[in-house]
Amino acid sequence: MTDVKTLYPDRYYASYDKTAQQPCRVTGWYDTWVMSNLANVPSASDMIPVSPEDWADETSFRLPLGKGILDGVIVDYTPPATTDLKTEATAALAGARSYVLNAYTIKNAATPESWITYLNALEAIENGTDITSTVLPQAPTA
């Protein structure tokens, strides 16, 4: 069996859609050395390595939203303006799910109620059960 440190020598990574026009949003954050299952983790060559210092910065760097990839570098990112709230909700939901998975689920920690409420609100916009909202809900800060 191949050692995880051979497959992922940098330990921390940011994933993104390599086929998307850049800048594009970060779709996931991975601490590969502590994961018990790497089956759904992109290969190291398909992600951007993250320094230990940046990984530790959960207040301004490793955020559930607001970071993107441009020419192989992690940058501040604001998605392009769109008038389709459902499309915005779908994108926000993908990022929020990735954040919750990495911050809570893989650590077997309880997901805070604020994140569950946020996910439910985004899902309602995406699936059409919320037809009254005109803006996305605010993401939790923790």
C-alpha positions in Angstrom: 0.0 0.0 0.0 1.3 3.4 -0.9 2.0 5.8 1.9 -0.3 8.9 2.1 2.8 11.1 2.4 4.0 9.9 -0.9 0.7 10.5 -2.6 0.2 13.9 -0.8 3.6 15.2 0.2 2.4 18.7 1.1 -0.4 17.5 3.6 -2.7 20.5 3.1 -4.5 21.1 -0.2 -7.2 23.2 -1.8 -9.3 21.6 -4.6 -11.0 23.4 -7.5 -12.6 22.6 -10.8 -9.7 22.4 -13.2 -12.0 22.8 -16.2 -13.6 26.0 -15.0 -12.7 29.4 -16.3 -10.3 31.1 -13.8 -10.5 32.6 -11.4 -12.7 29.9 -10.0 -13.7 29.1 -6.5 -12.0 26.7 -4.1 -14.3 23.7 -3.8 -12.6 21.9 -0.9 -9.9 22.1 1.8 -8.1 18.8 2.6 -5.8 17.8 5.5 -4.8 14.6 3.7 -2.5 13.2 6.4 -5.3 12.8 9.0 -8.0 11.5 6.7 -9.0 7.8 7.1 -10.3 7.5 3.6 -8.8 9.3 0.5 -11.1 7.6 -2.0 -13.0 10.9 -2.8 -10.0 13.2 -2.6 -8.5 14.5 -5.8 -4.9 13.6 -6.6 -2.3 16.0 -5.3 -1.5 17.1 -8.9 -5.1 18.2 -9.3 -5.0 20.5 -6.2 -3.0 23.4 -4.9 -0.8 22.9 -1.9 -1.5 25.1 1.1 1.2 26.1 3.6 0.8 25.1 7.2 0.6 28.8 8.1 -2.2 29.5 5.6 -4.0 26.3 6.7 -4.0 27.4 10.3 -5.5 30.8 9.4 -9.2 30.1 9.5 -10.2 33.7 9.9 -8.8 35.2 6.7 -7.4 32.4 4.5 -9.0 29.0 4.9 -12.6 30.1 4.6 -15.8 28.3 3.5 -16.3 30.9 0.8 -14.2 33.8 -0.6 -11.2 32.0 -1.9 -10.4 31.0 -5.5 -7.7 29.8 -7.8 -6.0 31.9 -10.5 -3.0 30.5 -12.4 -2.2 28.0 -9.7 -2.4 30.5 -6.8 -5.0 30.8 -4.1 -6.5 34.3 -4.3 -9.4 36.3 -2.8 -12.4 35.5 -4.9 -15.9 36.9 -5.4 -18.1 34.9 -7.7 -19.3 36.8 -10.8 -22.5 38.6 -10.3 -25.6 36.7 -11.4 -29.2 37.4 -11.3 -30.2 33.8 -10.8 -30.5 33.2 -7.1 -30.8 29.4 -7.6 -27.5 29.3 -9.4 -25.9 31.3 -6.6 -27.4 29.0 -4.0 -26.1 25.9 -5.8 -22.6 27.3 -5.8 -22.8 28.5 -2.2 -24.2 25.1 -1.2 -21.3 23.2 -2.8 -18.8 25.3 -0.9 -20.7 25.1 2.4 -21.0 21.3 2.2 -17.3 21.0 1.5 -16.5 23.2 4.5 -18.9 21.3 6.8 -17.5 18.0 5.6 -13.9 19.0 6.3 -14.5 21.0 9.4 -16.9 18.7 11.2 -17.9 15.4 9.5 -14.4 13.9 8.9 -13.5 14.8 12.5 -16.7 13.1 13.7 -17.7 16.4 15.4 -21.2 17.7 15.7 -22.1 20.2 13.0 -23.2 23.5 14.7 -26.9 24.3 14.3 -26.0 27.6 12.5 -24.4 25.6 9.7 -27.4 23.2 9.5 -29.7 26.2 9.3 -27.6 27.7 6.6 -27.4 24.5 4.6 -31.1 24.0 4.8 -31.8 27.6 3.7 -29.5 27.2 0.6 -31.1 23.8 -0.2 -34.6 25.4 -0.1 -33.5 28.1 -2.6 -31.8 25.5 -4.8 -34.7 23.0 -4.9 -37.4 25.7 -5.3 -39.2 25.4 -1.9 -38.1 28.9 -1.0 -39.5 31.2 -3.6 -39.6 34.4 -1.5 -35.8 35.0 -0.8 -34.1 37.5 -3.0 -30.6 37.2 -1.6 -28.6 34.3 -0.2 -28.5 33.9 3.6 -25.3 35.0 5.4 -22.8 32.1 6.0 -22.0 31.4 9.7 -18.7 32.7 10.9 -18.0 29.5 12.9 
